[in-house]
Amino acid sequence: MKEELAGRLADAAFMLEDAFPGFTCLRCGYDQFLLRLIVDDVAATENGECYLIETACKRCGMVEKHRVDLLRDALLSESLPRASDA
Ligand SMILES: [Zn+2]
């Protein structure tokens, strides 16, 4: 179970980096984060559990959360604009 969660966290971190290359803190611009994977019981669907990846800036502590399922759907969809296209 612990290894499965670690794998999911790594996958989510790669998705975040893929969607937002050079991801930095919105508040202070720092680029180092603590990461945590959270099971979101409220957003769970019939398709299964929903996960959030939480980033906490190592400099100022600002926290952001991203829904992993929506991030994955956006990355898999060719029709959606990518951050790198902007
Ligand atoms: Zn920060």
PDB file of the backbone (N, CA, C, O) and the ligand in Angstrom, with CONECT records:
HET     ZN  A 101       1
ATOM      1  N   MET A   1       0.828  -1.209   0.000  1.00  0.00           N
ATOM      2  CA  MET A   1       0.000   0.000   0.000  1.00  0.00           C
ATOM      3  C   MET A   1       0.861   1.257   0.000  1.00  0.00           C
ATOM      4  O   MET A   1       0.596   2.207  -0.736  1.00  0.00           O
ATOM      5  N   LYS A   2       1.913   1.248   0.849  1.00  0.00           N
ATOM      6  CA  LYS A   2       2.801   2.399   0.944  1.00  0.00           C
ATOM      7  C   LYS A   2       3.538   2.603  -0.382  1.00  0.00           C
ATOM      8  O   LYS A   2       3.692   3.735  -0.841  1.00  0.00           O
ATOM      9  N   GLU A   3       3.994   1.499  -0.999  1.00  0.00           N
ATOM     10  CA  GLU A   3       4.693   1.600  -2.283  1.00  0.00           C
ATOM     11  C   GLU A   3       3.753   2.085  -3.366  1.00  0.00           C
ATOM     12  O   GLU A   3       4.154   2.857  -4.236  1.00  0.00           O
ATOM     13  N   GLU A   4       2.488   1.636  -3.323  1.00  0.00           N
ATOM     14  CA  GLU A   4       1.504   2.066  -4.313  1.00  0.00           C
ATOM     15  C   GLU A   4       1.283   3.581  -4.229  1.00  0.00           C
ATOM     16  O   GLU A   4       1.217   4.269  -5.249  1.00  0.00           O
ATOM     17  N   LEU A   5       1.173   4.083  -3.005  1.00  0.00           N
ATOM     18  CA  LEU A   5       0.985   5.524  -2.825  1.00  0.00           C
ATOM     19  C   LEU A   5       2.215   6.293  -3.282  1.00  0.00           C
ATOM     20  O   LEU A   5       2.092   7.365  -3.875  1.00  0.00           O
ATOM     21  N   ALA A   6       3.400   5.755  -3.011  1.00  0.00           N
ATOM     22  CA  ALA A   6       4.635   6.416  -3.453  1.00  0.00           C
ATOM     23  C   ALA A   6       4.668   6.477  -4.975  1.00  0.00           C
ATOM     24  O   ALA A   6       5.086   7.483  -5.548  1.00  0.00           O
ATOM     25  N   GLY A   7       4.228   5.404  -5.634  1.00  0.00           N
ATOM     26  CA  GLY A   7       4.172   5.391  -7.101  1.00  0.00           C
ATOM     27  C   GLY A   7       3.169   6.410  -7.617  1.00  0.00           C
ATOM     28  O   GLY A   7       3.432   7.107  -8.597  1.00  0.00           O
ATOM     29  N   ARG A   8       2.022   6.496  -6.959  1.00  0.00           N
ATOM     30  CA  ARG A   8       1.013   7.472  -7.378  1.00  0.00           C
ATOM     31  C   ARG A   8       1.525   8.898  -7.186  1.00  0.00           C
ATOM     32  O   ARG A   8       1.265   9.775  -8.011  1.00  0.00           O
ATOM     33  N   LEU A   9       2.243   9.121  -6.110  1.00  0.00           N
ATOM     34  CA  LEU A   9       2.797  10.452  -5.856  1.00  0.00           C
ATOM     35  C   LEU A   9       3.817  10.807  -6.938  1.00  0.00           C
ATOM     36  O   LEU A   9       3.831  11.931  -7.440  1.00  0.00           O
ATOM     37  N   ALA A  10       4.666   9.847  -7.294  1.00  0.00           N
ATOM     38  CA  ALA A  10       5.662  10.098  -8.341  1.00  0.00           C
ATOM     39  C   ALA A  10       4.962  10.391  -9.669  1.00  0.00           C
ATOM     40  O   ALA A  10       5.355  11.312 -10.385  1.00  0.00           O
ATOM     41  N   ASP A  11       3.929   9.613 -10.001  1.00  0.00           N
ATOM     42  CA  ASP A  11       3.177   9.852 -11.244  1.00  0.00           C
ATOM     43  C   ASP A  11       2.564  11.245 -11.246  1.00  0.00           C
ATOM     44  O   ASP A  11       2.633  11.964 -12.243  1.00  0.00           O
ATOM     45  N   ALA A  12       1.965  11.618 -10.118  1.00  0.00           N
ATOM     46  CA  ALA A  12       1.320  12.930 -10.025  1.00  0.00           C
ATOM     47  C   ALA A  12       2.350  14.042 -10.153  1.00  0.00           C
ATOM     48  O   ALA A  12       2.088  15.066 -10.784  1.00  0.00           O
ATOM     49  N   ALA A  13       3.533  13.842  -9.552  1.00  0.00           N
ATOM     50  CA  ALA A  13       4.587  14.863  -9.638  1.00  0.00           C
ATOM     51  C   ALA A  13       5.047  15.020 -11.088  1.00  0.00           C
ATOM     52  O   ALA A  13       5.273  16.140 -11.545  1.00  0.00           O
ATOM     53  N   PHE A  14       5.187  13.909 -11.815  1.00  0.00           N
ATOM     54  CA  PHE A  14       5.571  13.990 -13.228  1.00  0.00           C
ATOM     55  C   PHE A  14       4.496  14.701 -14.044  1.00  0.00           C
ATOM     56  O   PHE A  14       4.809  15.495 -14.931  1.00  0.00           O
ATOM     57  N   MET A  15       3.223  14.414 -13.742  1.00  0.00           N
ATOM     58  CA  MET A  15       2.121  15.072 -14.465  1.00  0.00           C
ATOM     59  C   MET A  15       2.146  16.572 -14.233  1.00  0.00           C
ATOM     60  O   MET A  15       1.936  17.358 -15.156  1.00  0.00           O
ATOM     61  N   LEU A  16       2.401  16.957 -13.001  1.00  0.00           N
ATOM     62  CA  LEU A  16       2.450  18.381 -12.657  1.00  0.00           C
ATOM     63  C   LEU A  16       3.583  19.069 -13.414  1.00  0.00           C
ATOM     64  O   LEU A  16       3.409  20.164 -13.948  1.00  0.00           O
ATOM     65  N   GLU A  17       4.741  18.420 -13.454  1.00  0.00           N
ATOM     66  CA  GLU A  17       5.897  18.988 -14.152  1.00  0.00           C
ATOM     67  C   GLU A  17       5.633  19.053 -15.661  1.00  0.00           C
ATOM     68  O   GLU A  17       6.046  19.997 -16.333  1.00  0.00           O
ATOM     69  N   ASP A  18       4.934  18.029 -16.182  1.00  0.00           N
ATOM     70  CA  ASP A  18       4.623  17.995 -17.608  1.00  0.00           C
ATOM     71  C   ASP A  18       3.633  19.095 -17.978  1.00  0.00           C
ATOM     72  O   ASP A  18       3.759  19.730 -19.025  1.00  0.00           O
ATOM     73  N   ALA A  19       2.643  19.314 -17.106  1.00  0.00           N
ATOM     74  CA  ALA A  19       1.616  20.320 -17.383  1.00  0.00           C
ATOM     75  C   ALA A  19       2.149  21.733 -17.178  1.00  0.00           C
ATOM     76  O   ALA A  19       1.762  22.664 -17.885  1.00  0.00           O
ATOM     77  N   PHE A  20       3.028  21.879 -16.215  1.00  0.00           N
ATOM     78  CA  PHE A  20       3.557  23.216 -15.874  1.00  0.00           C
ATOM     79  C   PHE A  20       5.070  23.168 -15.765  1.00  0.00           C
ATOM     80  O   PHE A  20       5.618  23.171 -14.662  1.00  0.00           O
ATOM     81  N   PRO A  21       5.754  23.124 -16.916  1.00  0.00           N
ATOM     82  CA  PRO A  21       7.228  23.077 -16.878  1.00  0.00           C
ATOM     83  C   PRO A  21       7.771  24.295 -16.131  1.00  0.00           C
ATOM     84  O   PRO A  21       7.300  25.415 -16.330  1.00  0.00           O
ATOM     85  N   GLY A  22       8.752  24.068 -15.281  1.00  0.00           N
ATOM     86  CA  GLY A  22       9.332  25.171 -14.510  1.00  0.00           C
ATOM     87  C   GLY A  22       8.382  25.703 -13.461  1.00  0.00           C
ATOM     88  O   GLY A  22       8.409  26.887 -13.126  1.00  0.00           O
ATOM     89  N   PHE A  23       7.538  24.821 -12.944  1.00  0.00           N
ATOM     90  CA  PHE A  23       6.551  25.157 -11.918  1.00  0.00           C
ATOM     91  C   PHE A  23       7.217  25.895 -10.756  1.00  0.00           C
ATOM     92  O   PHE A  23       8.178  25.403 -10.164  1.00  0.00           O
ATOM     93  N   THR A  24       6.698  27.071 -10.440  1.00  0.00           N
ATOM     94  CA  THR A  24       7.237  27.841  -9.316  1.00  0.00           C
ATOM     95  C   THR A  24       6.092  28.296  -8.414  1.00  0.00           C
ATOM     96  O   THR A  24       4.927  28.286  -8.814  1.00  0.00           O
ATOM     97  N   CYS A  25       6.437  28.689  -7.208  1.00  0.00           N
ATOM     98  CA  CYS A  25       5.467  29.165  -6.226  1.00  0.00           C
ATOM     99  C   CYS A  25       4.799  30.444  -6.732  1.00  0.00           C
ATOM    100  O   CYS A  25       5.471  31.369  -7.189  1.00  0.00           O
ATOM    101  N   LEU A  26       3.487  30.481  -6.645  1.00  0.00           N
ATOM    102  CA  LEU A  26       2.751  31.659  -7.112  1.00  0.00           C
ATOM    103  C   LEU A  26       3.030  32.887  -6.248  1.00  0.00           C
ATOM    104  O   LEU A  26       2.917  34.020  -6.714  1.00  0.00           O
ATOM    105  N   ARG A  27       3.389  32.657  -5.001  1.00  0.00           N
ATOM    106  CA  ARG A  27       3.609  33.783  -4.089  1.00  0.00           C
ATOM    107  C   ARG A  27       5.026  34.331  -4.183  1.00  0.00           C
ATOM    108  O   ARG A  27       5.217  35.541  -4.311  1.00  0.00           O
ATOM    109  N   CYS A  28       6.029  33.441  -4.121  1.00  0.00           N
ATOM    110  CA  CYS A  28       7.408  33.945  -4.004  1.00  0.00           C
ATOM    111  C   CYS A  28       8.311  33.522  -5.158  1.00  0.00           C
ATOM    112  O   CYS A  28       9.446  33.991  -5.256  1.00  0.00           O
ATOM    113  N   GLY A  29       7.821  32.641  -6.033  1.00  0.00           N
ATOM    114  CA  GLY A  29       8.609  32.257  -7.205  1.00  0.00           C
ATOM    115  C   GLY A  29       9.631  31.163  -6.968  1.00  0.00           C
ATOM    116  O   GLY A  29      10.365  30.805  -7.889  1.00  0.00           O
ATOM    117  N   TYR A  30       9.702  30.617  -5.749  1.00  0.00           N
ATOM    118  CA  TYR A  30      10.664  29.557  -5.450  1.00  0.00           C
ATOM    119  C   TYR A  30      10.245  28.271  -6.160  1.00  0.00           C
ATOM    120  O   TYR A  30       9.072  28.073  -6.475  1.00  0.00           O
ATOM    121  N   ASP A  31      11.238  27.391  -6.406  1.00  0.00           N
ATOM    122  CA  ASP A  31      10.930  26.201  -7.200  1.00  0.00           C
ATOM    123  C   ASP A  31      11.161  24.879  -6.464  1.00  0.00           C
ATOM    124  O   ASP A  31      11.311  23.833  -7.094  1.00  0.00           O
ATOM    125  N   GLN A  32      11.189  24.929  -5.137  1.00  0.00           N
ATOM    126  CA  GLN A  32      11.355  23.690  -4.359  1.00  0.00           C
ATOM    127  C   GLN A  32      10.108  23.492  -3.483  1.00  0.00           C
ATOM    128  O   GLN A  32       9.648  24.419  -2.816  1.00  0.00           O
ATOM    129  N   PHE A  33       9.581  22.277  -3.502  1.00  0.00           N
ATOM    130  CA  PHE A  33       8.316  22.017  -2.809  1.00  0.00           C
ATOM    131  C   PHE A  33       8.362  20.729  -2.007  1.00  0.00           C
ATOM    132  O   PHE A  33       9.103  19.800  -2.330  1.00  0.00           O
ATOM    133  N   LEU A  34       7.558  20.692  -0.958  1.00  0.00           N
ATOM    134  CA  LEU A  34       7.215  19.438  -0.313  1.00  0.00           C
ATOM    135  C   LEU A  34       5.967  18.934  -1.028  1.00  0.00           C
ATOM    136  O   LEU A  34       5.089  19.724  -1.375  1.00  0.00           O
ATOM    137  N   LEU A  35       5.882  17.626  -1.250  1.00  0.00           N
ATOM    138  CA  LEU A  35       4.731  17.060  -1.953  1.00  0.00           C
ATOM    139  C   LEU A  35       3.990  16.084  -1.045  1.00  0.00           C
ATOM    140  O   LEU A  35       4.589  15.377  -0.235  1.00  0.00           O
ATOM    141  N   ARG A  36       2.680  16.069  -1.207  1.00  0.00           N
ATOM    142  CA  ARG A  36       1.872  15.124  -0.443  1.00  0.00           C
ATOM    143  C   ARG A  36       0.710  14.700  -1.313  1.00  0.00           C
ATOM    144  O   ARG A  36       0.141  15.509  -2.045  1.00  0.00           O
ATOM    145  N   LEU A  37       0.363  13.439  -1.230  1.00  0.00           N
ATOM    146  CA  LEU A  37      -0.800  12.923  -1.943  1.00  0.00           C
ATOM    147  C   LEU A  37      -1.933  12.756  -0.940  1.00  0.00           C
ATOM    148  O   LEU A  37      -1.745  12.180   0.131  1.00  0.00           O
ATOM    149  N   ILE A  38      -3.110  13.264  -1.295  1.00  0.00           N
ATOM    150  CA  ILE A  38      -4.257  13.245  -0.394  1.00  0.00           C
ATOM    151  C   ILE A  38      -5.413  12.531  -1.089  1.00  0.00           C
ATOM    152  O   ILE A  38      -5.709  12.805  -2.252  1.00  0.00           O
ATOM    153  N   VAL A  39      -6.053  11.631  -0.385  1.00  0.00           N
ATOM    154  CA  VAL A  39      -7.273  11.020  -0.911  1.00  0.00           C
ATOM    155  C   VAL A  39      -8.411  12.000  -0.661  1.00  0.00           C
ATOM    156  O   VAL A  39      -8.665  12.396   0.476  1.00  0.00           O
ATOM    157  N   ASP A  40      -9.094  12.389  -1.741  1.00  0.00           N
ATOM    158  CA  ASP A  40     -10.197  13.343  -1.642  1.00  0.00           C
ATOM    159  C   ASP A  40     -11.512  12.571  -1.629  1.00  0.00           C
ATOM    160  O   ASP A  40     -12.026  12.188  -2.680  1.00  0.00           O
ATOM    161  N   ASP A  41     -12.042  12.350  -0.452  1.00  0.00           N
ATOM    162  CA  ASP A  41     -13.269  11.564  -0.323  1.00  0.00           C
ATOM    163  C   ASP A  41     -14.468  12.271  -0.934  1.00  0.00           C
ATOM    164  O   ASP A  41     -15.379  11.616  -1.441  1.00  0.00           O
ATOM    165  N   VAL A  42     -14.482  13.595  -0.893  1.00  0.00           N
ATOM    166  CA  VAL A  42     -15.615  14.352  -1.417  1.00  0.00           C
ATOM    167  C   VAL A  42     -15.715  14.203  -2.929  1.00  0.00           C
ATOM    168  O   VAL A  42     -16.811  14.089  -3.477  1.00  0.00           O
ATOM    169  N   ALA A  43     -14.560  14.204  -3.604  1.00  0.00           N
ATOM    170  CA  ALA A  43     -14.558  14.171  -5.060  1.00  0.00           C
ATOM    171  C   ALA A  43     -14.521  12.752  -5.624  1.00  0.00           C
ATOM    172  O   ALA A  43     -14.510  12.582  -6.843  1.00  0.00           O
ATOM    173  N   ALA A  44     -14.503  11.734  -4.771  1.00  0.00           N
ATOM    174  CA  ALA A  44     -14.453  10.355  -5.252  1.00  0.00           C
ATOM    175  C   ALA A  44     -15.666  10.075  -6.136  1.00  0.00           C
ATOM    176  O   ALA A  44     -16.782  10.497  -5.836  1.00  0.00           O
ATOM    177  N   THR A  45     -15.428   9.366  -7.217  1.00  0.00           N
ATOM    178  CA  THR A  45     -16.495   9.071  -8.168  1.00  0.00           C
ATOM    179  C   THR A  45     -16.726   7.572  -8.237  1.00  0.00           C
ATOM    180  O   THR A  45     -16.073   6.792  -7.544  1.00  0.00           O
ATOM    181  N   GLU A  46     -17.670   7.185  -9.089  1.00  0.00           N
ATOM    182  CA  GLU A  46     -17.906   5.758  -9.276  1.00  0.00           C
ATOM    183  C   GLU A  46     -16.702   5.083  -9.924  1.00  0.00           C
ATOM    184  O   GLU A  46     -16.568   3.860  -9.879  1.00  0.00           O
ATOM    185  N   ASN A  47     -15.826   5.887 -10.527  1.00  0.00           N
ATOM    186  CA  ASN A  47     -14.617   5.339 -11.150  1.00  0.00           C
ATOM    187  C   ASN A  47     -13.521   5.038 -10.131  1.00  0.00           C
ATOM    188  O   ASN A  47     -12.496   4.441 -10.460  1.00  0.00           O
ATOM    189  N   GLY A  48     -13.751   5.454  -8.910  1.00  0.00           N
ATOM    190  CA  GLY A  48     -12.767   5.134  -7.892  1.00  0.00           C
ATOM    191  C   GLY A  48     -12.339   6.340  -7.099  1.00  0.00           C
ATOM    192  O   GLY A  48     -12.966   7.399  -7.135  1.00  0.00           O
ATOM    193  N   GLU A  49     -11.231   6.145  -6.368  1.00  0.00           N
ATOM    194  CA  GLU A  49     -10.744   7.196  -5.494  1.00  0.00           C
ATOM    195  C   GLU A  49     -10.208   8.375  -6.292  1.00  0.00           C
ATOM    196  O   GLU A  49      -9.718   8.226  -7.412  1.00  0.00           O
ATOM    197  N   CYS A  50     -10.313   9.524  -5.695  1.00  0.00           N
ATOM    198  CA  CYS A  50      -9.772  10.733  -6.300  1.00  0.00           C
ATOM    199  C   CYS A  50      -8.623  11.217  -5.422  1.00  0.00           C
ATOM    200  O   CYS A  50      -8.715  11.247  -4.195  1.00  0.00           O
ATOM    201  N   TYR A  51      -7.538  11.594  -6.096  1.00  0.00           N
ATOM    202  CA  TYR A  51      -6.367  12.064  -5.361  1.00  0.00           C
ATOM    203  C   TYR A  51      -6.078  13.523  -5.669  1.00  0.00           C
ATOM    204  O   TYR A  51      -6.322  14.016  -6.770  1.00  0.00           O
ATOM    205  N   LEU A  52      -5.554  14.190  -4.661  1.00  0.00           N
ATOM    206  CA  LEU A  52      -5.033  15.542  -4.833  1.00  0.00           C
ATOM    207  C   LEU A  52      -3.534  15.481  -4.604  1.00  0.00           C
ATOM    208  O   LEU A  52      -3.061  14.775  -3.713  1.00  0.00           O
ATOM    209  N   ILE A  53      -2.786  16.227  -5.416  1.00  0.00           N
ATOM    210  CA  ILE A  53      -1.371  16.413  -5.089  1.00  0.00           C
ATOM    211  C   ILE A  53      -1.258  17.806  -4.489  1.00  0.00           C
ATOM    212  O   ILE A  53      -1.689  18.799  -5.076  1.00  0.00           O
ATOM    213  N   GLU A  54      -0.668  17.845  -3.307  1.00  0.00           N
ATOM    214  CA  GLU A  54      -0.511  19.105  -2.589  1.00  0.00           C
ATOM    215  C   GLU A  54       0.955  19.512  -2.656  1.00  0.00           C
ATOM    216  O   GLU A  54       1.850  18.720  -2.361  1.00  0.00           O
ATOM    217  N   THR A  55       1.185  20.764  -3.051  1.00  0.00           N
ATOM    218  CA  THR A  55       2.544  21.296  -3.052  1.00  0.00           C
ATOM    219  C   THR A  55       2.635  22.354  -1.960  1.00  0.00           C
ATOM    220  O   THR A  55       1.763  23.215  -1.841  1.00  0.00           O
ATOM    221  N   ALA A  56       3.696  22.284  -1.166  1.00  0.00           N
ATOM    222  CA  ALA A  56       3.953  23.300  -0.141  1.00  0.00           C
ATOM    223  C   ALA A  56       5.324  23.894  -0.435  1.00  0.00           C
ATOM    224  O   ALA A  56       6.328  23.182  -0.433  1.00  0.00           O
ATOM    225  N   CYS A  57       5.364  25.192  -0.686  1.00  0.00           N
ATOM    226  CA  CYS A  57       6.615  25.882  -0.999  1.00  0.00           C
ATOM    227  C   CYS A  57       7.582  25.763   0.177  1.00  0.00           C
ATOM    228  O   CYS A  57       7.210  26.008   1.325  1.00  0.00           O
ATOM    229  N   LYS A  58       8.832  25.384  -0.123  1.00  0.00           N
ATOM    230  CA  LYS A  58       9.820  25.218   0.946  1.00  0.00           C
ATOM    231  C   LYS A  58      10.336  26.549   1.474  1.00  0.00           C
ATOM    232  O   LYS A  58      10.994  26.587   2.513  1.00  0.00           O
ATOM    233  N   ARG A  59      10.046  27.636   0.774  1.00  0.00           N
ATOM    234  CA  ARG A  59      10.518  28.921   1.263  1.00  0.00           C
ATOM    235  C   ARG A  59       9.439  29.669   2.040  1.00  0.00           C
ATOM    236  O   ARG A  59       9.684  30.130   3.155  1.00  0.00           O
ATOM    237  N   CYS A  60       8.222  29.795   1.445  1.00  0.00           N
ATOM    238  CA  CYS A  60       7.209  30.625   2.102  1.00  0.00           C
ATOM    239  C   CYS A  60       6.039  29.811   2.651  1.00  0.00           C
ATOM    240  O   CYS A  60       5.207  30.339   3.389  1.00  0.00           O
ATOM    241  N   GLY A  61       5.973  28.527   2.295  1.00  0.00           N
ATOM    242  CA  GLY A  61       4.937  27.675   2.865  1.00  0.00           C
ATOM    243  C   GLY A  61       3.592  27.722   2.152  1.00  0.00           C
ATOM    244  O   GLY A  61       2.633  27.094   2.602  1.00  0.00           O
ATOM    245  N   MET A  62       3.508  28.453   1.050  1.00  0.00           N
ATOM    246  CA  MET A  62       2.237  28.513   0.337  1.00  0.00           C
ATOM    247  C   MET A  62       1.843  27.115  -0.151  1.00  0.00           C
ATOM    248  O   MET A  62       2.667  26.372  -0.683  1.00  0.00           O
ATOM    249  N   VAL A  63       0.583  26.782   0.040  1.00  0.00           N
ATOM    250  CA  VAL A  63       0.079  25.460  -0.321  1.00  0.00           C
ATOM    251  C   VAL A  63      -0.857  25.568  -1.518  1.00  0.00           C
ATOM    252  O   VAL A  63      -1.727  26.438  -1.570  1.00  0.00           O
ATOM    253  N   GLU A  64      -0.661  24.659  -2.486  1.00  0.00           N
ATOM    254  CA  GLU A  64      -1.588  24.536  -3.606  1.00  0.00           C
ATOM    255  C   GLU A  64      -2.005  23.081  -3.700  1.00  0.00           C
ATOM    256  O   GLU A  64      -1.250  22.175  -3.344  1.00  0.00           O
ATOM    257  N   LYS A  65      -3.220  22.874  -4.186  1.00  0.00           N
ATOM    258  CA  LYS A  65      -3.697  21.503  -4.402  1.00  0.00           C
ATOM    259  C   LYS A  65      -4.141  21.364  -5.848  1.00  0.00           C
ATOM    260  O   LYS A  65      -4.722  22.285  -6.421  1.00  0.00           O
ATOM    261  N   HIS A  66      -3.863  20.201  -6.433  1.00  0.00           N
ATOM    262  CA  HIS A  66      -4.239  19.923  -7.810  1.00  0.00           C
ATOM    263  C   HIS A  66      -4.913  18.562  -7.864  1.00  0.00           C
ATOM    264  O   HIS A  66      -4.397  17.596  -7.303  1.00  0.00           O
ATOM    265  N   ARG A  67      -6.057  18.471  -8.531  1.00  0.00           N
ATOM    266  CA  ARG A  67      -6.731  17.177  -8.670  1.00  0.00           C
ATOM    267  C   ARG A  67      -6.032  16.361  -9.735  1.00  0.00           C
ATOM    268  O   ARG A  67      -5.929  16.773 -10.890  1.00  0.00           O
ATOM    269  N   VAL A  68      -5.554  15.195  -9.329  1.00  0.00           N
ATOM    270  CA  VAL A  68      -4.755  14.359 -10.217  1.00  0.00           C
ATOM    271  C   VAL A  68      -5.573  13.869 -11.409  1.00  0.00           C
ATOM    272  O   VAL A  68      -5.050  13.795 -12.521  1.00  0.00           O
ATOM    273  N   ASP A  69      -6.843  13.533 -11.198  1.00  0.00           N
ATOM    274  CA  ASP A  69      -7.648  13.009 -12.312  1.00  0.00           C
ATOM    275  C   ASP A  69      -7.868  14.081 -13.383  1.00  0.00           C
ATOM    276  O   ASP A  69      -7.835  13.779 -14.576  1.00  0.00           O
ATOM    277  N   LEU A  70      -8.091  15.324 -12.967  1.00  0.00           N
ATOM    278  CA  LEU A  70      -8.299  16.395 -13.939  1.00  0.00           C
ATOM    279  C   LEU A  70      -7.000  16.734 -14.659  1.00  0.00           C
ATOM    280  O   LEU A  70      -6.998  17.028 -15.855  1.00  0.00           O
ATOM    281  N   LEU A  71      -5.895  16.690 -13.917  1.00  0.00           N
ATOM    282  CA  LEU A  71      -4.579  16.937 -14.507  1.00  0.00           C
ATOM    283  C   LEU A  71      -4.280  15.884 -15.576  1.00  0.00           C
ATOM    284  O   LEU A  71      -3.814  16.209 -16.668  1.00  0.00           O
ATOM    285  N   ARG A  72      -4.555  14.617 -15.246  1.00  0.00           N
ATOM    286  CA  ARG A  72      -4.306  13.522 -16.189  1.00  0.00           C
ATOM    287  C   ARG A  72      -5.204  13.678 -17.423  1.00  0.00           C
ATOM    288  O   ARG A  72      -4.734  13.524 -18.550  1.00  0.00           O
ATOM    289  N   ASP A  73      -6.491  13.982 -17.218  1.00  0.00           N
ATOM    290  CA  ASP A  73      -7.409  14.146 -18.346  1.00  0.00           C
ATOM    291  C   ASP A  73      -6.953  15.269 -19.264  1.00  0.00           C
ATOM    292  O   ASP A  73      -7.016  15.144 -20.487  1.00  0.00           O
ATOM    293  N   ALA A  74      -6.487  16.380 -18.666  1.00  0.00           N
ATOM    294  CA  ALA A  74      -6.037  17.518 -19.467  1.00  0.00           C
ATOM    295  C   ALA A  74      -4.797  17.147 -20.272  1.00  0.00           C
ATOM    296  O   ALA A  74      -4.656  17.562 -21.422  1.00  0.00           O
ATOM    297  N   LEU A  75      -3.897  16.365 -19.672  1.00  0.00           N
ATOM    298  CA  LEU A  75      -2.669  15.994 -20.368  1.00  0.00           C
ATOM    299  C   LEU A  75      -2.945  14.998 -21.485  1.00  0.00           C
ATOM    300  O   LEU A  75      -2.256  14.999 -22.505  1.00  0.00           O
ATOM    301  N   LEU A  76      -3.953  14.147 -21.297  1.00  0.00           N
ATOM    302  CA  LEU A  76      -4.269  13.124 -22.298  1.00  0.00           C
ATOM    303  C   LEU A  76      -5.073  13.700 -23.462  1.00  0.00           C
ATOM    304  O   LEU A  76      -5.089  13.127 -24.552  1.00  0.00           O
ATOM    305  N   SER A  77      -5.735  14.825 -23.233  1.00  0.00           N
ATOM    306  CA  SER A  77      -6.569  15.415 -24.274  1.00  0.00           C
ATOM    307  C   SER A  77      -5.730  16.276 -25.203  1.00  0.00           C
ATOM    308  O   SER A  77      -5.123  17.257 -24.772  1.00  0.00           O
ATOM    309  N   GLU A  78      -5.697  15.907 -26.481  1.00  0.00           N
ATOM    310  CA  GLU A  78      -4.924  16.665 -27.460  1.00  0.00           C
ATOM    311  C   GLU A  78      -5.587  18.002 -27.761  1.00  0.00           C
ATOM    312  O   GLU A  78      -4.937  18.923 -28.256  1.00  0.00           O
ATOM    313  N   SER A  79      -6.886  18.112 -27.462  1.00  0.00           N
ATOM    314  CA  SER A  79      -7.618  19.317 -27.842  1.00  0.00           C
ATOM    315  C   SER A  79      -7.423  20.462 -26.847  1.00  0.00           C
ATOM    316  O   SER A  79      -7.705  21.619 -27.160  1.00  0.00           O
ATOM    317  N   LEU A  80      -6.947  20.135 -25.666  1.00  0.00           N
ATOM    318  CA  LEU A  80      -6.775  21.176 -24.662  1.00  0.00           C
ATOM    319  C   LEU A  80      -5.418  21.864 -24.825  1.00  0.00           C
ATOM    320  O   LEU A  80      -4.417  21.205 -25.109  1.00  0.00           O
ATOM    321  N   PRO A  81      -5.384  23.159 -24.650  1.00  0.00           N
ATOM    322  CA  PRO A  81      -4.100  23.871 -24.734  1.00  0.00           C
ATOM    323  C   PRO A  81      -3.198  23.451 -23.583  1.00  0.00           C
ATOM    324  O   PRO A  81      -3.667  23.170 -22.480  1.00  0.00           O
ATOM    325  N   ARG A  82      -1.918  23.415 -23.851  1.00  0.00           N
ATOM    326  CA  ARG A  82      -0.926  23.101 -22.830  1.00  0.00           C
ATOM    327  C   ARG A  82      -0.287  24.388 -22.364  1.00  0.00           C
ATOM    328  O   ARG A  82      -0.206  25.366 -23.107  1.00  0.00           O
ATOM    329  N   ALA A  83       0.166  24.374 -21.122  1.00  0.00           N
ATOM    330  CA  ALA A  83       0.829  25.558 -20.583  1.00  0.00           C
ATOM    331  C   ALA A  83       2.016  25.950 -21.453  1.00  0.00           C
ATOM    332  O   ALA A  83       2.307  27.135 -21.617  1.00  0.00           O
ATOM    333  N   SER A  84       2.708  24.944 -22.017  1.00  0.00           N
ATOM    334  CA  SER A  84       3.893  25.223 -22.820  1.00  0.00           C
ATOM    335  C   SER A  84       3.538  25.863 -24.154  1.00  0.00           C
ATOM    336  O   SER A  84       4.413  26.419 -24.818  1.00  0.00           O
ATOM    337  N   ASP A  85       2.258  25.798 -24.566  1.00  0.00           N
ATOM    338  CA  ASP A  85       1.822  26.423 -25.823  1.00  0.00           C
ATOM    339  C   ASP A  85       1.527  27.913 -25.643  1.00  0.00           C
ATOM    340  O   ASP A  85       1.438  28.660 -26.617  1.00  0.00           O
ATOM    341  N   ALA A  86       1.380  28.325 -24.407  1.00  0.00           N
ATOM    342  CA  ALA A  86       0.973  29.714 -24.161  1.00  0.00           C
ATOM    343  C   ALA A  86       2.083  30.693 -24.546  1.00  0.00           C
ATOM    344  O   ALA A  86       1.914  31.904 -24.406  1.00  0.00           O
TER     345      ALA A  86
HETATM  346 ZN    ZN A 101       6.730  30.425  -1.932  1.00  0.00          ZN2+
END
